[in-house]
Amino acid sequence: MIRRFYLDFPWGQVHCRMAPGPTDAPLLLLLHQSPLSARNYDRALPLLAQHCRPVAIDTPGYGGSDHPDRQWAVRDYADLVVAIADRLGAQRFHLFARATGAVFAAAAALAQPARVTRLILHGMPVYTNEERADRLASFAPPFTPAADGSHLRWIWDRIHVEYPWIDAELATCFVSDYIATGGDFATAYRAIWRYDLRAALARGLDMPTLLIGGTRDRIAFMHPRAEALLPKARATVLDNATDFVAEQEPERFATLLREFLNSAP
């Protein structure tokens, strides 16, 4: 049910995933959190394709997409979102994004408000200035492949520290995503930590916006911060939902998105 394809850009290729559906349906672009990939949405894409044209994008440097030719800023990732919509023939489109991707999506919506019809932000990472500085200094050091494979154990342990509840199958998928980055898995992180999200969102978002949180989300404590920054947005907190509701509960995820995309303004 999942089709994969690449889009060519001067700096490299972007890998995308989609599920077949009506070609005249509105486009929904989905951005993932770092350092993972659009694989996060494989179970949800066929459900979404019944109501829209969903395309999940591997962020440059992650999944199957090439690395950018330099360290990108948030605006570069935001511009790419709009460029992908252009390549897919959509003047207007819906936009969903999780965590790191949510910052890129918000920046795209701020830059091109007339083009983003509906915006859905899942786990919006709103950092304080102190938190941003701390993470830039020490949070995500690159890993170096070791002859004895100890780097694989390092990745495995890091994943389990961040998500103690994770099962072996999902953790294995995450290890694969980490390895696909080539070692420096923090390129997108650095972009959002250097970006003043609070100042950017002070301008406000003009399109209908949904903020999604989860009671078991690793950054659940940031959800009230996002609500405060976007007082006009509709907000919901999913009981017992983790960061990965699209993978763990695809029907719940798809229903939530469908109801918002089809709701009255």
N, C-alpha and C positions, 0 to 999 in steps of 0.2 A: 504493500500500500504506500510505501514511501519512495518518492523519486528524488534523486540527487542530481545536482547540476552545478556548474561553475559559471561565474561571471568574470569577465576579464577587465582589468583596470591597468593603467600604466605601471603601477608599482607591483602588480601581481594578481592572483586570482582569489575570489571569494567563493567559498563552498556553501551551498544552500540545500535545504531539504524541504520537500512539500508533499502533500497528499493530493491525489487527483480529486477534482470537484468541478463545479460549474465555472466555466472560464469567464462568465460575465459577472461573477460574484465580486463583492468588494475585496480588495487586497488587505490582508492582515500580516504585517511583518512582526516576527518574534525575535527578540534579542535575549541571549542567555547570560548567566552570571559567570564570572571568571573564577578559576581558570578552566572552566568546563567547556561544553560545546552544545551545539544545537541538538545533539542526540537527546538532551533533556526532554525534548518535545515529541519524540517519535511516537509515543503512545497516544498523545493528545491530537496530533495532526489529523488523523483520519476522522476523528469526531468533530473537529472544527471545520473540516472540509465540507461537511454537510450544510454549512451556513455561510461560509466565506471562502476566500482563496488564501489559505495560510502558507506562509513561507518563513521558515526558520533559518537564521543566518549564523554561520560561524564567524565570530568576531575575528578580524585580522590578527594573526598570531596564535589562534586557538583552533582546535578541531582540524578541519581539512583546509582552512584558509591559509594563504601565505602570510608571512610576517611583513609588516610595513617596512619601507626602506629607511625609516628613522623612528625615533620615539614620537608617537602621535600624542596630540592634545585632545581633550574632549571634543572640541569643535571638529577635528578631523573625523572622528568616529561618527559624529552627528551628520556631517556632510555626506559620509558614505551611505547612511541610511536613506537619505533623500535621493542619492545617485542610484541606489538599488531600485527604489520605487520607479525612477525614470526608466531604468533598463527593463523593468517589468511592465511598463506601459500604463502606470497608474498616476494620474494627476493628483488624486486624493487617496488616502489610505488610512487604515487603522494601524495602531502601533502598540504592541505589548512588549514589556521588558522586565527583566528580573535583576535586582541588585546592581552590579556594575553596569549592566546593560540599561538599567532604568535611568542612570545619569545620562548616558548617551541619548536615550530616547527623549528625555526631558529637554536636553539641549537642542535636539532636532526639532521638537515641537516649538520651542522658543524661537528658533531661527526661521522656521517655515510654518507659522500657525495656520495659514490658509490651506495647507496641504494635509495636515493631520486631522482626520475626522473625529476619532476617538482615541484617547490615550489611557493605557492601563499600566500602572506601575506596581510591581510586586516586590515587596521588601526594599523600599527606597532607602539607600544608605546615606543618611544625613549625619555627617561627622562634625564634631566640634573642631576648632582650629588646633587644639591640643592633640586630639585623636589623629588628625591628619598628619601632623608633624611626627608623632610617635610611630605611625605606620610607615611613613616614608623612611624613617631611620632604621627600622628593624623587623618589620612584620613578615616580609616575604622574600627571604634571600634565595637566590637561584641554587639549583642543585647541579652537581657534576656527576655524570655517569661513573660508577666505580667498577673495577674489574670483578669484585666479589659480589656485585649486585646490591650492595648495602644502600644505594640510593633508592632502590625500590622499597626497601623496608622503611626508609626515612619518609617517603611519600605516604606509604600505608599508615604509618604511625601518625603523621600529620593529619590525615583525613579522619582518623578515629579520634584524635583529640578534638577536632572541630565538630565532629558528628558522632558522639559516643554510641548512638542508637543504630548506626548504619549496619546494613547486612552485607554479607560477603559479595553478593552479586553487584550491588550498587557501588560498593567501594572499589571493586575491580574496574568498573566503568570509569570511575573517577581517576584511578591510577593511569588508565589509558589516556585520559584527557590531559593529565599532568605531563606525561611523557611527550604527547604531541606538541607541547609548547617548546620543546627543545632545551629545557632547563630554566630559562628565565620566564617564569610564569606570572610575573607581576607587571608586565607592561601596561595592561589596562588598569590595574590598580593604581599605578603611579599617576596615570592621567587623571583619575577621579580625585586622588588625594591632593593634586595640585590645583584642582578646580574649585572655585568658590561657589558651591551649589546654592548656598543660602542667598548670596547676592544675586545670582542669576534668577532664582525663583521669585525674588522680590518683585520682579516685573509681572508675575502672574501668568497663568496659562489660560488661553482663550477657549480651548475646546473642552467638551465634557471629559472629565478625568476620573478614573477610579483608582484608589489606593487600596492595595491588598496586603494584609498582614496575616500572620499565623501565630497561634499561641505557643507552638514549638519551634518557631522560626529562630534561627541563630541570631538574627538581628531584630528580634521582636521589640527590643527596647527603643529602636529607632523609629518605629511606626508613629508614635505620638509626635515626634519631631517633624515627620513628614506632614502629618495632619495640620500642625501649626503653620508650616510653610505654605500649605495649599488649602486654605480654609474653605474654598469653593468646591473642592473635590468631594466626590462621594467616597466614603471610606468603609471598609469592612474588615473584620478580623475573623479568620476561619479557625474554629475550634479544633485543636489537636493537629493542626496542619504544620508541616515542616517547611523548609526552604524548597522542597522538591515535590510539591503537590501535583505538578503536571505529570511527573513520573509515577508517583505513588497512588494518586487518585485522579486519573485522567478524566473520568466522567464528571466528577465534581468540578474540576478545573474548566472543562469545556462548557459546562452548563453555566458557570459563573460568567465566563467571557461572553457566551451567546446572549445571556440575559441583558448584560450591559450594552453590548453592541446594538441590540435591537430595541433598547429602551428609548422612551421619548427624551428629547433634550432637556 
